[in-house]
Amino acid sequence: GAPIGLGLFLLRRRPGSPAGRLVATLLAERRRLALGCILILAALLRFHDYALVPFHHETADEYQHAWDGWHLLREGVPAAWSTFPDRYPPGSVVDFRWFGDPYVVVKPYFDHPPLFSVLVGVADALGGAPGFLSCRLPVMRIVPIVLSLAGLLLLVRLCRAYGAGERATLLAALVYAVTPVMVLAQRLVKAESLLALLFMGAILAVRAIETRDRTRDALLAGILCGLSIWTKATGVAVLGSVLLLLCARRRWRAAAITTGVTAGFLGLYLLYAWHYDFGIFLKVIEAQATTKWVALDGLTDLLSGKVVVRWFGAGVYAFLILSAAVVALQGRRDLLVPLVLYGLTIALTADHRVVYGWYRIPLYPFLCVGAGLYLERMLEESDLAWTLPFALTAVLSGL
């Protein structure tokens, strides 16, 4: 590589030489080449031993989505293991042990909305799973990894929408690509991987409405908010963020369109529940509301880095939160809206005894935007005030 690079450097001085034209082309496309290299690096890190870490059964929720998707596609009825088996009639419950752990599979299953499960079910079908217990991590985890790589490309547009320059955008993409807590969390078969993409898309639609106020952008925002609700109950934070930003800009018409489209998706979800068994659906919703709507204690837990339940990369996560706060104080307060609303939604709806690491996945793109803007300013200033926080949190992460 070194001799080839040196040769190109020497030959480029000749007027009209192929080497000169090649170097000029590479320099003109250096930003795209850099982004392509970051994307390749992100893929290599996410696919390295991806079926082994996080380890099998570190969270059984991964199989929850896989089994639900398999049953929906093969049998036309949602079925998976449930946290609330007591809310289901005895005839719809199957109790068994698998890999030494007890499972209670219920049918029809209403613990989570079905959209992400369908994507995982498609992957399992393509992987040739003959039964729901044949769904394997090497196949299932391809879905969240591919979604995270698509999220990297969407992050670039999100950075530009927040006014970031090329260097800040590439820095944000690099943070997203290599931060270990993000790399590992984005391997988990959890609906938050899809929710993160829908969240970014909805905010991008809002930014488009702020400049052009077109009906199709409002419709797109509504569709993305509706799909968020079909992905995870916490998707209501996407709708809340969109409406707050639109109302702050006095885009009342766009807010009304977005609300109407989202209401249509919510109605379809209720029809989905009615089709299978609306009585069971209401019992599960009641159970989730009474056991998980506990307190704001979970808000402090959200400030720590986790993949599943163990603290991981605490210093890096502290730096990400610090970056978002500093950038917001510098005038980009809109960045705080999705972070605060989604954080409050999780804190209010999650059991305060355990806040799982994958809850943070939809926050990562917005934290990376803040990190990119902060790092760019740090490189420009190159003084103690801007470098010290980054150095301290890096050392804290190492310790």
C-alpha positions, 0 to 999 in steps of 0.5 A, spaced: 500 500 500 505 504 501 509 504 495 502 504 491 501 511 495 508 514 494 507 512 486 501 515 485 503 521 489 509 522 484 506 520 478 500 525 479 505 531 478 505 529 471 500 534 467 494 529 464 497 523 467 492 517 469 495 517 476 493 525 476 486 524 474 485 518 479 488 522 485 484 528 483 478 524 483 479 521 489 480 528 492 474 530 490 470 524 492 474 524 499 468 525 503 464 519 500 470 515 500 470 516 508 463 515 509 464 508 505 470 506 509 466 508 516 460 504 513 465 498 512 468 498 519 461 499 522 459 492 518 466 489 520 465 490 527 458 488 528 458 482 524 465 480 528 462 474 532 455 477 532 452 470 534 456 469 540 456 476 543 451 478 546 451 471 549 445 466 547 440 467 552 443 473 555 436 476 554 430 471 551 427 477 548 430 475 542 427 469 541 420 472 543 420 476 536 423 470 532 417 466 535 412 471 534 414 472 527 415 465 525 408 464 527 405 470 524 408 468 517 407 460 518 400 460 522 397 466 521 396 467 528 401 471 533 404 466 538 411 467 543 413 466 550 409 472 554 411 475 561 404 475 563 401 468 561 396 469 567 392 474 563 391 468 557 386 463 558 388 456 559 387 453 553 392 458 549 398 457 554 403 451 552 408 450 558 415 447 556 423 447 558 428 449 552 435 449 554 434 448 561 429 455 562 422 455 563 418 458 557 410 459 557 408 460 549 401 464 548 397 464 542 395 469 540 400 473 543 399 481 545 405 483 549 409 487 543 406 490 536 408 485 530 411 489 525 419 488 527 417 481 529 414 480 521 421 482 519 425 477 523 420 472 521 422 473 514 429 472 515 427 466 519 423 463 513 429 465 508 434 461 513 429 455 513 427 454 520 422 448 519 419 450 526 419 456 531 424 453 536 429 452 530 430 460 529 437 461 530 441 467 532 446 467 526 440 468 522 435 473 527 441 478 528 442 479 521 436 483 521 438 488 527 445 489 524 442 491 517 437 496 520 443 499 524 447 500 518 441 503 514 441 507 520 448 510 519 446 512 512 440 515 515 444 519 521 448 522 515 442 526 513 440 527 520 446 531 522 445 535 515 438 537 517 441 539 524 446 544 520 452 539 521 458 540 516 462 535 513 467 534 518 462 533 524 457 529 520 463 524 519 465 524 526 458 523 528 458 517 523 465 514 526 462 515 533 456 511 531 460 506 527 465 504 533 462 505 540 462 498 543 456 499 547 452 501 540 456 495 536 453 490 541 446 493 543 445 493 535 446 486 534 440 484 539 434 482 536 430 488 539 424 492 536 428 498 538 433 497 532 427 499 527 424 504 532 431 508 531 430 508 524 423 510 524 425 516 529 430 519 525 425 519 519 420 522 522 425 528 525 427 528 518 420 529 515 419 535 521 425 538 518 423 538 511 416 541 513 419 546 517 422 549 510 417 547 505 411 545 509 408 540 504 403 535 505 407 529 503 412 531 508 406 531 513 403 524 511 410 521 511 411 524 518 404 521 520 406 514 516 412 513 520 409 515 527 404 510 525 409 505 524 413 506 530 406 504 534 406 498 530 413 497 532 413 498 540 409 501 545 414 506 546 413 509 539 408 514 542 415 518 543 416 519 536 409 522 535 410 526 541 416 529 539 414 530 532 407 534 534 412 538 539 416 540 534 411 542 529 407 546 534 413 550 536 414 552 529 406 553 528 405 548 523 398 546 525 396 543 519 402 539 518 400 537 526 393 535 524 395 531 518 400 527 522 395 526 528 390 524 523 394 519 519 397 516 526 390 515 529 389 511 522 395 506 524 392 506 531 385 504 529 388 498 524 392 496 530 386 495 534 383 492 529 389 487 529 387 486 536 380 485 535 381 480 529 385 475 534 382 476 541 380 484 543 379 481 551 386 478 551 389 484 548 385 489 554 388 484 559 395 484 557 395 492 556 392 492 563 397 488 566 403 492 562 400 498 565 399 496 572 406 493 573 411 497 569 408 504 570 412 505 576 416 511 578 421 516 575 427 512 578 428 509 571 431 516 569 437 515 572 438 508 570 438 511 563 444 515 564 448 509 564 451 505 558 448 498 558 448 492 553 443 488 556 443 489 564 450 490 566 454 497 566 458 497 560 462 503 557 460 508 562 465 513 560 463 513 553 456 514 555 457 520 559 461 523 554 455 522 549 450 525 554 455 531 555 456 532 548 448 533 547 447 538 553 453 542 550 450 542 543 443 544 546 446 550 550 449 552 544 443 553 540 441 547 537 435 545 543 431 541 538 436 536 539 434 535 546 426 534 544 427 527 542 432 525 547 428 528 553 421 525 550 423 518 549 427 518 555 421 520 559 417 515 556 422 509 558 423 512 565 415 512 566 413 505 562 419 501 564 420 497 571 424 501 575 428 495 578 431 494 571 432 498 565 435 494 559 440 497 555 436 496 548 431 501 551 437 506 549 438 504 542 433 509 539 437 515 543 444 513 540 443 517 533 441 523 536 447 522 541 451 521 536 449 528 532 451 531 539 458 528 539 460 529 532 458 537 533 462 537 540 468 533 537 468 538 531 468 544 536 474 540 540 478 540 534 477 547 532 478 550 539 484 545 541 484 548 548 483 545 555 476 547 556 474 543 550 479 537 551 478 536 558 471 533 558 473 528 552 479 526 556 476 525 563 470 521 560 475 517 556 479 515 562 473 513 566 471 508 560 478 505 561 477 504 568 
